[in-house]
Amino acid sequence: MEEKTQKREKQRKAGRYGLVFIFLLLLLFFFFIWNVNSGSVSLSVGEIIDIIFMGGGDETSRSIIWQIRLPRILAAMILGGALTVSGFLLQTFFHNPIASPFVLGISSGAKLTVALVMIFLLQRGVTVSSGAMVISAFAGSLISMGFVLLISKRVTSMSILVVSGVMIGYICSAITDFVVTFADDSNIVNLHNWSMGSFSGTSWGNVQVMAVIVIITSLLVFFMSKPIGVYQLGEVYAQNMGVNIKLFRVLLVLLSSVLSACVTAFAGPVSFVGIAVPHIVKNVMGTSKPLLVMPACFLGGSVFCLLCDLIARTLFAPTELSISSVTAVFGAPIVIWIMVRRRMAK
C-alpha cells in the first residue's frame, strides 16, 4: 500500500514538472511571436513564419525581422536565462533567496570595468570587441564578488551582507556615472543608455558570442547538478558525501560570475531577474532539485525578459524604457514578499 502511495506521489510530481516545462515553452513561443510582431511595422503570424523559415516577404520586412528584431529577441532569451541561472547559483552559494548579481553589486562591478575599458579604448579610436567587453565584465564581477566574500567572512548576518553588496553596487554605479558624465566623446556619452540596461542594438555577432559563452557555462552548471543538490543540504553534509567544498565554491563563484558578466557586457545591469525568477520557478515546481530547477530557471528567465523587453519598447513607443526599470516593477514586489515571508517564518 505504501509503495503504491509513493509511486502515485512520484507520478504526480513528474506530471507537475512536465506541465511546468510545457507551460514555459508555450509562453516562450507566445512571447517570441509577440515580440517579432511588435513594432512600427506589424506583421501577421503567417508573414513572420514565411520570412523566418521560407525567406519570403519584401526586403524591408526581412531586414526588420532579421537585422533588428530577431537578434534583440534572442539576446533577451539568452541573457535572461543566463541571469536567472546566475542568481540561482548565488542563492545556493550564500543559502539566501535574495542573493543575486544585481543585489550583491556584482553587476555594478562588471558595469564599471566595461565602462572604463570602453572609454579608454574609444578615446584612442579603438573599437571595443565583444570578447574585450566580456573579459572586462568578468574581471569586474570577480572584483566585486571578492569584496562580497571578504565581507561574508567577517559578518554572520546575511542581511548585513546583502546591505554591503548593495552599497558596493551603489559605489560602482556612482563611479561609472561620474566617468561617463564627464567623457568628451559623443560615442562614450551614449554609454549612459547602455548603463541603464537595454537589449537594443544587438548584432548577430553579439548573439553568437553570448550564445557560445552562456551555452557552455550553463552546460557546466547543469553537469554540477548533483553536487549542487548535496550542497543545498549543508556544507558539512556535502563534505561527508565527498564534495570538495573549496573547489566547489570556487566553481560556483566563477560560473555565476561568467554568466552575470556576459549579461552586463551586452545589456548593461539588469535588476531583480536573478532573484524573482528562481524563486517563482521553485515555488511553481514544488522542488529545489537543481537537475529540474536550472533548466526551468533558464526558460523562466527567457520568458520574463521577453515580456519585460516587450513592455520596455512598446509601452511608450517610440520612447524606450530601460529594461531594468521594467524588471524592477515586476521583481521588486517579489523580493519584498520573500523578505516578509522569511521574517514571518521566524
N, C-alpha and C positions, 0 to 999 in steps of 0.2 A: 504493500500500500504506500509506504514511504517512498519507495523507488519510483512508483507511478507519479506521485506528487512532485518529486524532484524533476522527473522527466517533463511533466507538464509545465513546470516553472521555467525550465531551460527553453522549452519551445516558445513559451510566452515571451521570454526575454529576447530570443532570436528573432521572433516576429516583430517585436518592438524596434530592435536595431535595424532590421530590414526596412520597416516603414519609415524610420527617420532618414535613412540614406536615400530611399526613393523620393521622399518629400524634398530633401535638399537638392537632389538632382533635378527634380521638376522645377523648383524655384530658380535654380541656376539657369536652366534653359529659358524659363519665362523672362527673367530679368536680362538675359543675354539678348533675346529678341527685342525686348522693350528698349534697351539701350541702343541697339543698332538702329531702331526705327525712330528714336527721339532726336530732334534737332530741327534746324531751319528747313531741311528737306525731308519730308515724310515719305516713307516707302511702305508698301504692304508686305506682309509676311512672304507672299509668293515672290515678290520682286527681290526681297532680301535673299531668299533661298536661291533664286535664279542667279543673282550676282555672285554670291559666295561659292556655290557649287557648280554652276553651269557657265560662269563667265559672261552672263548676259547683261542686259541693262545698257543705258547710254554711258558715255565716257565720264560725264560729271558725277553720276550716281556711283559708278565704280570707284572713282577717285575718292569720293567722300567716305564710302564704306571701307575701302582697303587702306587708304593712307591716313585717315583721321580717326574714324570710329573704332575699327577693329583693333588697332594697336592699343588704344586707350582702354577698351573693354578688357582685353587680355591682360594688360598691366594691372587693372583693378582686381581681376580674378587671381592672378599670380601673387601680387603683393599683399592682397587681403588675406589669402591663405597663409602666406609666409608670416605675416604679423601675428596671426592668431596662434599658429604653432609656436612661435617665439614666446608669446605670452603664456601659453600652456607650460612650456619648459621652465620659464622663470617662476611660475606659480608652484611648480613641482620642486624647484631648487630651494625656494625660500619657504615652502609649506604655507603659502599665503595666497588667498584668492584674488587679492587686488594688486599683486605684483605684475608689472608689465614693462616693456621697453620705454613707454612714454612716462609712466608714473615714476619709475626709478631714475629718470634722467638719461637713460642710455640713448634714446633717440635724439635728445638735445645735444649730447656729446658728439654723436655722429654728424648732426647738422652743423655744428661748429667747425669740425675739421674739414668737412666738404666745402663749406663756405670759404674757409681760409685758403684751401688748396685752389679752388676756382678763382678766387680773387688774385692770388699770387700768380697763377698761370695766365689768366686773361689780361692782366696788366702788362704782361710781356708778349702778348699776341699769340699765346699758345692755346690751341683748342684742347679742352678737357675731354679725355676719352671716358667711356663707360667704366672701363677697368680701373682707371685712376680714381673715379668717384667712389666705386665700391671699396677699394683698398683704403682710401682716406676715411670713409664712413666706418669701416671695420675697426680702424685704429682708434677713432673717436669713441666707438662703442666699448672697446676694451678698456680705454682710459676711464670712462665713466663707470663701467662695471667694476673696475679696480677700486675706485673710491667707495662705491657702494659696499664692496666686500670688506674693505678696511673698516668701514663704519659698523658693519654687521658683526665684526669680531669684538667690538668694544661695547655694543649695546645688546641687550637681550629682548627689548620690546620691539616687535615688528612695526608698531605704529610709528615709533621714533625713526626706524629705518626707512619707512615709506616717506615720512616728512623730510628726512635728509635727502632722499632721492629726488623729491620734488624741488627742494632748494638747489640741488646740483643742476637740475633741469632749468630752473629759472636763471641761474648764473650763466650757464652756457648759452641760453637764448638771448640774454641781455648782451653778452659779448658779441654774439652773431649779429644782432640788430644794430649794435653800435658800429661794427666794422662795415656792414652793408650800407648803412645810412650815410657814412662819410666816404664811400667809394666814389671815384670820379667817373669811371667808365659807365656808359649807359647800359651796356650789357650786364655789368655787375650789379647795378641798381635793380635790374629786373630779377635778381636773385630773391628779392623780397617776396615775390609771388610764390616762388618755389619754397621759401622758408615757411610759408603758411600751410603748405601741403596741397598737392594737386596731382592728378594723373594726366593732365593735359600736356600736349606737346610730345607725347611718347612716340618714338620711332620704332620701326621693325627691328633695327639694330639693338635698341634698348631692350625690346621684348626678348630677343634671342639671348642676350647676356643674362637678364634676370631669370629667364626660364631655366637656363643651364645651372645657375647658382642655386636657385630655390629647389629645383627637382633633385639635384644631387644631395643637397643638405637635408631635404625632407626625407629622402630615402635612408640616409644615415640615421636620422632620428627615428624613423619607423623601425629600423633594424635594432634599435636600442629599446624597443617597447618592453621587453621582459625585464631588464634591469631597472627601467623607469618605474614599472609597476611594483617591483620589490622595494625600490627607494621610497615610494609613496607610503609604505608601511613603517618607515623609520630608518634612520641610518644604521642603528645597531642591528636591526633585523636584516638589512641589506648586506651588512658586513658578514653576518653569520651565514648568509646564503652564498657567500663567495664573491660579492661585488667589490671591486677595488674602488673604494669611496673617493679617494683623491683623484684618480684618473677619471672616474665617472663625473665628478663635479666639474673638473676642468673641461670635459667634453660638453657638458650641458651649457656651460658659460660660452664656450667657443661657438657652438652650433646656434644658440639663441642669438648671439652677437652677429653672426654672419647673416642670419635671416633679417634681423632688425636693421642691420647696416644696409642691406640690399634695398629694403623699403625706403629708408631715409635717403639713400643716394639718388633714387629715381623719382620719388614722390614727395620728399620732404617728410617732416614728422607728421604722423597720422595718429590721432589720440583715441584712447578708450577701446579700440577694436580688440587689442590683446587682452583686455580684462573682460569685457562684456561677452564676447562670443564664446570663449571656452566655458564660461560659467553657464551660459544658456544651453550649450550643447550637452554638458554633463548632466544638467537637470532634466533635459528632454529625454536623453538616452537612459537616465537612471543608473549610470555607471561612470566610473572614472578610469576604466581599463584603457591604458594608452593604445593598445592594438586597435581598439574601436574608436576611441575618442579623437586621436590625432587625425585620421582621415576625415572624420566628421567635422573636426575643427577647421581643417583646410577648406572643405566645401562650405561650411558656415561662414568663414571669413570672406570667401569669394562672393557669396550671395550678399552678405552685409555691405561690402564695399561697392558692389554693383548698384545696390539700392541707394546708398549714400551719394555715389558719384552721379547717378541719375538725377537725384534731387539737387545736388550742387550745381549742375549745369543747366537745369530746366526750370527750376522754381522761379527765378527772377531773370530769366533769359531776356536779352543777351548778356546781362551781368552774371558772372560766375562766382559762386561762393567757394571758399577754401574747403577742402574735403574734411579737414579737422573740425571745422565749425559744425558740419552736419553730423559727423560721427560723435561729437561731444553731446549734441542734443539727444541722441538715442542712447549713448553709452553712459553718460554721467548719472542719469537716474538709476541705472542698473547697479553702478558702483555704490551709490548711496544705499540702495536696497540691500546689497551684500553686507555693507558695514553695519547697518541697523539690525539685520538678521543675525549677524555674528554677535553683536552686543546683547541682543535679547536671548541668544542661546546660552550666554554666560550667566 
